[in-house]
Amino acid sequence: MGSPLQLLYLRDTTFVCGPGKTILNTFRTLDRSRFALTLGVPGQDGEPNTFVERALALGLPVVRIPAGGGLNAGGVRRLAAILRAHRIDVVQSHDFLTRRLALPAAALTRTKHITSVHGWIANSRKERLARRLDQMLIRRARHAVVVSGRLRQQVLQDAGMPEKRVTLLRNALLLDDYPEGGDVAEARRKLSLPPDAAVVSIVGRLNPEKGHSLFLEMARRVASEFPKAAFLIVGQGPLRSPLGAHADALGLRDRVQFLGHRSDMHVVYNATDILALPSFTEGLPNVVLEAFAHGRPTVATRVGGVPEVVTHGVDGIIIEPGQAEALTAGVLALLRDPERARNMGRKGRETVAARFDFRRRTRALESLYEAVVAGQSVAAGEFDQSGTIDE
C-alpha cells in the first residue's frame, strides 16, 4: 500500500458551527491508512479560536495562515508554502475567504483544489456581491462538494459549474454522539426550566435570515395558550440586542432565554419539545439533524435543503417562509398532541440512521478524493451517500 493521500482542509471560523462539525467528524472517521488530514485556519498563532482548540483536542494537526482582505498575496504565498512542505494532494476550501486563498495557491503548486459549498447569506448588497464573486471562484475549482440538492442546482446554474464536477454529499451525523434516552428533568433543571413546561427552541446565529422575529411572534401566541411555555434562543450574533428588546415589547421577558453559544447542546435538545426553524435561507441544516438525533420533531420552513431532510407529517412539519401564523399553527399542533410529537421525534432519529449516517458520508468522500487525484471522471450524483442521484 502506498503512502496516505495528504489532505488540507481550510475553514475561516473561530467557533464550531455546522461546517466545522463536519470537518471534525470527517477527521474522526477517515481511514488513516489511506488519508492524512491537516486543518488550515486563517489567523495568527495564539489567537483565541474554539474551533482550533477542538481540533487539537481530537489530534487534528492545525496550521495557521495569515490572511486579510483584498488579494492577500501574503496569505497565498504562505498557503502555497504549506502545500509544498506538506506535499498536499488535495486542498479543500470551505468558504469565501479560503476559496480566495486556495484557488491561486493550488494553481501555483499544481495541487488539486476541491471546494465545499454550504450556502450563502445575502441580506445586504455587499453580501450579494460577495456571493457572485464566490460563485466565480467555485467555478474555477477542480471539483465542488455541495450539501443539498438545492445547492447543487445553484452551483450548476448560478456558478456555471459543469455537472461532472459537482458532487452531492449531504450533511450527516455520528449517532454515537447522540445516545437515546436523555434525562429531560435534569436538562430542564440545568436551564432553570419548570419540569412540566412546553419548551420550544431555535438554534442558529442571530442574523436576519434565521427568522428570530417570527420565532418571537410565535412565542407570544403560544404563550397565551400554554401559560408554562418556555422558549430557548441559542446562538450569538448582531441581532442580540434588538431581539431582546423585541421580546420585552411582546411581554416575553420571563418566557424567553437567550442562551448564547453553548458547548452542551445535548442539554438544550434534551430540554426541548420542539425545534423551530423559521429560516429564510438554509443549506442543509445540521440543527434539524441534531434535533432528530435527540428524538425531537421540527417545524421548519421550506427553504434550501430542508425538504431533503424533513418529511412533512412524518418527522416534522414544513411551512412556507415568512409566516408567523403558520409557524404558530405548526408548533401548537404538536404541543396539543404530545404523542404525535413523540412519534415524529422517533421517526426523525430513524431518518438520521437511514439517510444521514456520517460514516457512509466519509466513505463516499474518500472515493471522491481517490477519483480526483487519479484524474478519473466522477459521475454526477455518484457519491450521494443516501444512494440516490438528486436531480
Secondary structure as UniProt FT lines:
FT   STRAND          5..10
FT   HELIX           18..29
FT   TURN            32..34
FT   STRAND          35..42
FT   TURN            45..46
FT   HELIX           50..58
FT   STRAND          62..65
FT   TURN            70..71
FT   HELIX           73..85
FT   TURN            86..87
FT   STRAND          90..93
FT   HELIX           96..109
FT   STRAND          112..117
FT   HELIX           125..139
FT   STRAND          143..146
FT   HELIX           149..157
FT   HELIX           163..165
FT   STRAND          166..168
FT   HELIX           175..177
FT   HELIX           184..190
FT   TURN            191..192
FT   TURN            195..196
FT   STRAND          199..203
FT   HELIX           208..210
FT   HELIX           212..225
FT   TURN            227..228
FT   STRAND          230..234
FT   TURN            238..239
FT   HELIX           240..249
FT   TURN            250..251
FT   TURN            253..255
FT   STRAND          256..260
FT   HELIX           265..271
FT   STRAND          274..277
FT   HELIX           286..293
FT   TURN            294..295
FT   STRAND          298..301
FT   TURN            304..305
FT   HELIX           306..309
FT   TURN            313..315
FT   STRAND          316..319
FT   TURN            321..322
FT   HELIX           324..335
FT   HELIX           338..355
FT   HELIX           358..374
FT   TURN            380..383
FT   TURN            385..386
//
